[in-house]
Amino acid sequence: MLGVFTLWPLLNGVLLSLSNWDGYSPERRFVGLENYLRLFEDPNFRTALGNTFLYGVGSTVLQQIIGLGLALALDRAVRGRGIARAIIYLPVLVSPVVMGTMYYLFFSYNGGGLNDLVIALGGERTAWLSDSGAAIAVIIAVNSLQFVGISMVIYLAGLQSIPTMYYEAARLDGANAAQSFRHITVPMLQPAFATSIVLNLIGGLKLFDVIQVLTGEVPATRPTRCRR
């Protein structure tokens, strides 16, 4: 199973990167490192690499903050927390293309829900998906809101694995909520932090479909052609 579904695709990908192939021709020509040399000489590659770093790190940080906050709020015995957890996690099960289309309709320049609201409040339209800076922020927000449920579930599992006797002992010693969170919750959640950060970072670094649906291309390279 490991060889068929992991090792062979990895090896095949490396061989493809060293070849000149159109994707369907029966013949492949070995070109060595020529593809890599052309890649690193392309200025668009450096821009794409920087954008990818922004997407990956930005969405990862945002998901940790929101996911931990939601986990802390829904870890308490409040009414309807099971329904709330399901609703927050539900976008994870939706195709990124579908989520991207929904948010495209929301952020569109003409007829977008957000611009309509801004105009109703007396403001002016904003090209959310055409301006490179705004587009990057929108992509980070959309990706984070869709997959924040993963971080929430991981942190919920971590919180529920912390023995309550630690908090009871802290209260007896006079520790307040902030001190308990700093000295008990955060250290005990270190495995959950590591798991959530790695999963979110992997997802953010390979992000493509949401960018394609929202902007039609990389927003910081040719912003004038991005869809409105």
C-alpha positions as CSV (number, residue, x, y, z in Angstrom):
1,M,0.0,0.0,0.0
2,L,2.8,2.4,0.9
3,G,4.7,1.6,-2.3
4,V,1.7,1.8,-4.6
5,F,0.0,5.0,-3.2
6,T,3.1,6.9,-1.8
7,L,6.5,5.8,-3.1
8,W,5.6,5.2,-6.7
9,P,3.7,8.5,-7.2
10,L,6.6,10.3,-5.6
11,L,9.2,8.6,-7.8
12,N,7.0,9.1,-10.9
13,G,6.6,12.8,-10.1
14,V,10.4,13.2,-9.8
15,L,10.9,11.5,-13.2
16,L,8.2,13.7,-14.8
17,S,10.0,16.8,-13.5
18,L,13.2,15.6,-15.3
19,S,11.4,15.1,-18.6
20,N,9.8,17.0,-21.4
21,W,6.3,15.6,-21.8
22,D,3.0,17.1,-22.9
23,G,0.9,14.9,-20.6
24,Y,-0.6,12.5,-23.2
25,S,2.0,11.7,-25.8
26,P,3.4,8.1,-25.5
27,E,7.0,9.5,-25.7
28,R,8.8,11.4,-23.0
29,R,12.2,13.1,-23.6
30,F,14.6,13.2,-20.7
31,V,16.0,16.8,-20.2
32,G,17.6,16.5,-16.8
33,L,17.6,19.7,-14.7
34,E,16.5,21.9,-17.6
35,N,13.0,22.3,-16.2
36,Y,14.3,23.4,-12.9
37,L,16.7,25.9,-14.4
38,R,13.9,27.5,-16.4
39,L,11.7,27.5,-13.4
40,F,14.2,29.5,-11.2
41,E,14.9,31.9,-14.0
42,D,11.2,32.8,-14.3
43,P,10.3,35.9,-12.2
44,N,6.7,34.7,-11.9
45,F,8.0,31.7,-10.0
46,R,9.5,33.8,-7.3
47,T,6.3,35.8,-7.0
48,A,4.2,32.6,-6.8
49,L,6.6,31.2,-4.2
50,G,6.2,34.4,-2.0
51,N,2.4,34.3,-2.5
52,T,2.3,30.6,-1.5
53,F,4.3,31.4,1.7
54,L,1.8,34.2,2.5
55,Y,-1.2,31.9,1.9
56,G,0.2,29.0,3.9
57,V,1.6,30.9,6.9
58,G,-1.2,33.5,7.0
59,S,-4.1,30.9,6.9
60,T,-2.2,28.7,9.4
61,V,-1.8,31.4,12.0
62,L,-5.4,32.6,11.5
63,Q,-6.8,29.1,11.9
64,Q,-4.9,28.5,15.1
65,I,-6.3,31.7,16.7
66,I,-9.9,31.1,15.6
67,G,-9.8,27.4,16.1
68,L,-8.4,27.6,19.7
69,G,-11.0,30.3,20.6
70,L,-13.9,28.2,19.3
71,A,-12.6,25.1,21.1
72,L,-12.3,27.0,24.4
73,A,-15.9,28.4,23.9
74,L,-17.4,25.0,22.9
75,D,-15.5,22.9,25.5
76,R,-17.9,24.3,28.2
77,A,-21.1,22.6,29.0
78,V,-23.3,25.1,27.1
79,R,-26.6,24.3,25.4
80,G,-26.4,23.5,21.7
81,R,-22.6,23.0,21.6
82,G,-23.0,19.8,19.7
83,I,-25.0,21.6,16.9
84,A,-22.5,24.5,17.0
85,R,-19.5,22.1,16.5
86,A,-21.2,20.4,13.6
87,I,-22.0,23.7,11.9
88,I,-18.5,25.0,12.3
89,Y,-17.0,21.7,11.0
90,L,-19.5,21.4,8.1
91,P,-17.5,23.6,5.6
92,V,-14.6,21.2,5.8
93,L,-16.8,18.6,4.0
94,V,-17.7,21.0,1.2
95,S,-15.6,21.2,-2.0
96,P,-13.2,24.1,-2.1
97,V,-14.5,24.9,-5.6
98,V,-18.0,25.3,-4.1
99,M,-16.8,27.4,-1.2
100,G,-14.8,29.6,-3.6
101,T,-17.8,30.1,-5.9
102,M,-19.9,31.2,-2.9
103,Y,-17.3,33.7,-1.7
104,Y,-16.7,34.9,-5.3
105,L,-20.4,35.9,-5.4
106,F,-20.0,37.6,-2.1
107,F,-16.8,39.6,-2.9
108,S,-17.6,40.3,-6.6
109,Y,-17.1,43.9,-7.8
110,N,-20.5,44.1,-9.5
111,G,-23.4,42.5,-7.6
112,G,-21.3,41.2,-4.8
113,G,-23.0,41.0,-1.4
114,L,-20.2,42.8,0.4
115,N,-20.1,45.7,-2.1
116,D,-23.9,46.0,-2.0
117,L,-23.7,46.3,1.7
118,V,-21.0,48.9,1.6
119,I,-23.0,51.0,-0.9
120,A,-26.1,50.7,1.2
121,L,-24.1,52.2,4.1
122,G,-22.9,55.1,1.9
123,G,-19.5,53.7,0.9
124,E,-17.9,53.0,-2.5
125,R,-17.3,49.7,-4.3
126,T,-14.0,47.9,-3.7
127,A,-12.3,45.6,-6.1
128,W,-11.7,42.9,-3.6
129,L,-10.6,40.3,-6.1
130,S,-8.6,42.6,-8.4
131,D,-6.3,44.4,-6.0
132,S,-3.4,42.1,-5.2
133,G,-3.2,43.0,-1.5
134,A,-7.0,42.7,-1.0
135,A,-7.2,39.4,-3.0
136,I,-4.4,37.8,-0.9
137,A,-6.3,38.8,2.3
138,V,-9.6,37.4,0.9
139,I,-8.0,34.1,0.0
140,I,-6.4,33.7,3.4
141,A,-9.8,34.5,5.1
142,V,-11.8,32.2,2.8
143,N,-9.3,29.3,3.3
144,S,-9.2,29.8,7.1
145,L,-13.0,30.0,7.5
146,Q,-13.5,26.8,5.5
147,F,-10.9,24.7,7.4
148,V,-11.0,26.2,10.9
149,G,-13.2,23.3,11.9
150,I,-10.1,21.0,11.7
151,S,-8.2,23.1,14.2
152,M,-11.3,23.3,16.4
153,V,-11.7,19.5,16.6
154,I,-8.0,19.0,17.3
155,Y,-8.0,21.5,20.1
156,L,-11.3,20.2,21.5
157,A,-9.7,16.7,21.7
158,G,-6.7,18.2,23.4
159,L,-8.7,20.2,25.9
160,Q,-10.8,17.2,26.9
161,S,-7.7,15.1,27.5
162,I,-6.5,17.5,30.2
163,P,-7.4,16.2,33.7
164,T,-9.7,18.5,35.6
165,M,-7.7,18.0,38.8
166,Y,-5.0,20.3,37.4
167,Y,-7.5,23.2,37.2
168,E,-8.9,22.4,40.6
169,A,-5.5,22.4,42.2
170,A,-4.7,25.7,40.4
171,R,-7.9,27.3,41.8
172,L,-7.0,26.1,45.3
173,D,-3.6,27.8,44.9
174,G,-5.3,31.1,43.9
175,A,-4.7,31.0,40.2
176,N,-7.1,32.9,38.0
177,A,-8.4,31.9,34.6
178,A,-5.6,33.6,32.6
179,Q,-2.9,31.9,34.8
180,S,-4.5,28.5,34.4
181,F,-4.7,29.0,30.7
182,R,-1.0,30.0,30.5
183,H,0.5,27.4,32.8
184,I,-1.9,24.5,32.3
185,T,-3.8,24.7,29.0
186,V,-1.1,25.9,26.7
187,P,1.6,23.4,27.9
188,M,-0.8,20.5,27.8
189,L,-2.0,21.5,24.3
190,Q,1.5,21.3,22.7
191,P,0.8,18.0,20.9
192,A,-2.4,19.5,19.6
193,F,-0.6,22.7,18.5
194,A,1.9,20.6,16.5
195,T,-0.7,18.5,14.8
196,S,-2.9,21.4,13.9
197,I,-0.1,23.6,12.6
198,V,1.4,20.9,10.4
199,L,-2.0,19.9,8.9
200,N,-3.0,23.5,8.3
201,L,0.4,24.5,6.9
202,I,0.3,21.6,4.4
203,G,-3.2,22.5,3.3
204,G,-2.3,26.2,2.9
205,L,0.9,25.5,0.9
206,K,-0.9,23.4,-1.7
207,L,-3.8,25.8,-2.0
208,F,-4.9,26.2,-5.6
209,D,-8.6,25.7,-6.3
210,V,-9.9,28.5,-4.2
211,I,-7.4,30.9,-5.8
212,Q,-8.4,29.8,-9.3
213,V,-12.1,30.2,-8.5
214,L,-11.8,33.6,-6.8
215,T,-9.3,35.4,-9.0
216,G,-8.8,33.3,-12.1
217,E,-5.0,33.5,-11.7
218,V,-2.3,34.5,-9.2
219,P,-3.6,37.9,-7.9
220,A,-0.2,39.5,-7.4
221,T,1.2,38.9,-10.9
222,R,-1.4,40.3,-13.3
223,P,-4.1,42.0,-11.1
224,T,-5.7,43.9,-14.0
225,R,-7.0,40.6,-15.5
226,C,-8.5,39.3,-12.3
227,R,-12.2,38.9,-12.5
228,R,-14.6,41.4,-11.1
